[in-house]
Amino acid sequence: MSEFVSVYLGADHPGVATLVLSRPPTNAMTRQVYREIIAAAAELGRRDDVAAVILFGGHEIFSAGDDMPALRALSPQEAETWARVRHEAIEAVGAIPKPTVAAITGYALGAGLTLAFAADWRVSGDNAKFGATEILAGLIPDGAAMARLTRTLGPSRAKELVYSGRFFGAEEALMLGVIDEMVAPDDVYDAAAAWAGRFVEGPAHALAAAKAGVDDVFELSRSERLAAERRRYLEVFARTCHQDDG
């Protein structure tokens, strides 16, 4: 039974599921929250009635990142577990084999920003605030945050944001490529649902293969990437063009 993370498939947007963070007041994340995210991502990946996924923290705030008082109270060994499950949660969201969109309201800070980066698309309200804020607590981003920031922003801009930990607004986030769409605050969820809804009638196996192929550009060597791309193409071809053979 999940306490802080839930999954629902609403009648208003058939085929679009929402993974909801609900740990008031700031959706600060703990080891339990990360474990619940891992379980929810696995469920969403398995469900045939889910074609696309929205990540949502509610209408007030996406996530302020790690629960710093809880994190600071840990021993080094416990902190290692925290870092591991954080990484697993971010990777689990990134690996959902369906189009995913982060609907960002309020703030996306620290690990909350990293979680948003795990989605394929990001939409926020025009009043949202962002920040790679870990340095303000004497820490550094984790959960593959450095790689995600750098491949989105480039080394210089990624370093400036990480070094300073400064907050920045939605307009700058749009300019930097941190978000892909900016709307009025009350329209964030609907905009995310509209994006996700475009893929509900799409070929699920081809979308999954396309997503993996794009992600491989950043994860694999050229030879590995080409081999994986060719394998996925042949799998999709067989399912699409020869599904009635046999």
C-alpha positions in Angstrom: 0.0 0.0 0.0 1.6 3.3 -1.1 1.4 6.2 1.3 2.9 9.1 -0.8 2.7 8.0 -4.5 -0.4 7.0 -6.3 -1.4 6.0 -9.9 -4.7 6.7 -11.4 -6.3 6.5 -14.8 -9.0 9.1 -15.1 -12.1 8.9 -17.3 -11.4 12.4 -18.7 -8.2 11.2 -20.4 -8.6 7.5 -21.5 -5.2 5.8 -21.8 -3.3 8.5 -19.9 -2.3 7.6 -16.4 -1.0 10.0 -13.7 1.7 9.2 -11.2 1.0 11.6 -8.3 3.4 12.6 -5.6 1.5 13.5 -2.4 3.7 14.3 0.6 2.5 17.7 1.8 3.5 20.4 2.1 6.4 20.3 -0.4 6.5 16.7 -1.8 9.9 16.4 -0.3 11.3 12.9 -1.0 12.6 10.2 1.3 13.7 6.6 0.8 10.1 5.5 1.2 8.9 8.0 -1.5 11.6 6.8 -3.9 10.6 3.2 -3.3 7.0 4.0 -4.0 8.0 5.8 -7.2 9.9 2.7 -8.3 6.9 0.5 -7.7 4.5 2.9 -9.5 6.8 3.1 -12.5 7.0 -0.6 -12.8 3.2 -0.8 -12.6 2.8 1.8 -15.3 5.2 0.0 -17.5 3.3 -3.3 -17.2 -0.3 -2.0 -17.7 -1.7 -2.5 -21.2 -4.4 0.1 -20.5 -1.8 2.9 -20.1 -0.5 4.5 -23.2 1.2 7.6 -21.7 2.1 8.9 -18.3 1.9 12.3 -16.5 4.1 13.0 -13.5 2.3 15.4 -11.2 2.9 16.8 -7.7 -0.6 18.4 -7.5 -1.7 21.9 -8.2 0.6 23.6 -5.6 4.1 22.2 -6.0 5.9 19.5 -8.1 8.6 18.7 -5.6 11.1 20.6 -3.4 13.6 17.7 -3.7 15.0 15.6 -0.9 13.8 15.9 2.7 16.9 17.6 3.9 16.3 17.2 7.7 15.7 13.4 7.2 18.7 13.1 4.9 21.1 14.9 7.4 20.0 12.6 10.2 21.3 9.5 8.3 24.6 7.6 8.9 26.9 7.3 5.9 25.7 3.8 5.3 22.1 4.9 5.4 22.9 7.8 3.1 24.3 5.3 0.6 21.0 3.4 0.6 19.2 6.7 0.1 21.4 7.6 -2.9 20.9 4.2 -4.4 17.1 4.2 -4.2 17.0 7.8 -5.5 19.0 6.8 -8.5 16.8 3.7 -9.0 13.7 5.8 -8.8 14.9 8.4 -11.4 16.0 5.6 -13.7 12.7 3.7 -13.2 10.7 6.8 -14.3 13.1 7.3 -17.3 12.7 3.7 -18.3 8.8 3.7 -18.4 8.4 2.4 -22.0 5.7 4.9 -22.8 5.7 8.7 -23.5 6.0 10.6 -20.2 5.4 14.2 -19.4 6.1 16.1 -16.2 3.4 18.6 -15.2 5.3 21.1 -13.1 3.6 23.5 -10.7 5.1 25.7 -8.0 8.7 24.5 -7.6 10.9 21.8 -9.0 14.1 21.9 -7.0 17.0 19.6 -6.4 16.0 16.0 -6.8 12.6 17.2 -7.8 14.2 18.8 -10.9 16.1 15.6 -11.6 12.8 13.7 -11.5 11.2 16.1 -13.9 14.2 15.6 -16.3 13.4 11.8 -16.3 10.3 12.6 -18.3 10.3 12.9 -22.1 8.5 16.3 -22.0 8.1 19.0 -19.4 5.4 21.6 -19.1 5.2 24.2 -16.3 3.2 27.1 -15.2 4.6 30.5 -16.0 5.1 31.2 -12.3 7.1 28.0 -11.6 10.6 28.1 -10.1 13.4 25.7 -10.7 16.8 25.1 -9.3 19.6 22.5 -8.9 19.8 23.6 -5.3 21.8 20.8 -3.7 24.9 23.0 -3.4 23.0 25.3 -1.0 23.0 22.4 1.5 26.7 21.6 0.8 25.9 18.7 -1.4 25.8 18.0 -5.2 23.1 16.7 -7.5 22.8 12.9 -7.8 20.5 10.4 -9.5 22.2 11.1 -12.9 21.3 14.7 -12.5 24.7 15.9 -13.7 24.4 14.0 -16.9 20.8 15.1 -17.6 21.6 18.7 -16.9 24.7 18.7 -19.0 23.2 17.0 -22.1 20.2 19.5 -21.9 22.1 22.7 -21.2 25.7 22.1 -22.2 28.6 22.0 -19.7 29.0 25.8 -19.0 25.3 26.4 -18.2 25.0 23.2 -16.3 28.0 24.2 -14.1 26.7 27.7 -13.5 23.3 26.3 -12.2 24.9 23.6 -10.1 27.7 25.9 -8.7 25.2 28.6 -7.7 22.2 26.6 -6.8 20.2 29.6 -7.8 16.5 29.6 -8.5 15.3 30.5 -12.0 11.9 31.1 -13.4 9.8 29.4 -16.1 10.8 31.8 -18.9 14.5 31.1 -18.4 13.7 27.4 -18.0 12.0 27.5 -21.4 14.9 29.3 -23.0 17.4 26.8 -21.5 15.4 23.8 -22.6 14.7 22.7 -19.0 11.0 22.8 -19.9 9.4 22.4 -23.3 6.1 24.3 -22.8 5.0 27.1 -20.5 1.3 27.8 -19.8 -0.9 29.6 -17.3 -0.6 27.9 -13.8 -4.1 26.6 -13.9 -3.6 25.0 -17.3 -0.5 22.9 -16.4 -2.2 19.5 -15.9 -4.5 19.9 -18.9 -1.5 20.9 -21.1 0.3 17.8 -20.0 -2.8 15.6 -20.7 -3.1 17.1 -24.1 0.5 16.2 -24.9 0.2 12.7 -23.5 -3.2 12.2 -25.3 -1.5 12.5 -28.7 0.0 9.1 -28.2 -2.9 7.1 -26.9 -3.8 5.7 -30.3 -0.2 5.2 -31.4 1.6 1.9 -31.8 2.8 1.1 -28.3 5.6 -1.2 -29.3 7.0 1.3 -31.9 6.8 4.2 -29.4 8.7 2.2 -26.8 11.4 1.3 -29.3 11.7 4.9 -30.4 12.0 6.1 -26.9 14.7 3.6 -26.1 16.5 4.5 -29.3 16.7 8.2 -28.5 17.8 7.5 -24.9 20.5 5.2 -26.2 22.2 8.1 -28.0 23.3 9.3 -24.5 24.0 5.9 -22.9 25.7 3.6 -25.5 28.7 3.7 -27.7 28.1 4.2 -31.4 28.5 0.5 -32.3 26.2 -0.6 -29.4 23.7 2.1 -30.3 23.5 1.1 -34.0 23.2 -2.6 -33.1 20.4 -1.9 -30.6 18.6 0.4 -33.1 18.8 -2.3 -35.8 17.5 -4.9 -33.4 14.5 -2.8 -32.3 13.7 -1.9 -35.9 13.5 -5.5 -36.9 11.4 -6.3 -33.8 9.0 -3.5 -34.6 8.9 -4.5 -38.3 8.0 -8.1 -37.4 5.2 -7.0 -35.1 3.8 -4.4 -37.5 4.2 -6.0 -40.8 4.0 -9.7 -40.1 1.7 -10.0 -37.1 -0.7 -12.2 -39.0 2.0 -14.6 -40.2 2.3 -18.0 -38.9 
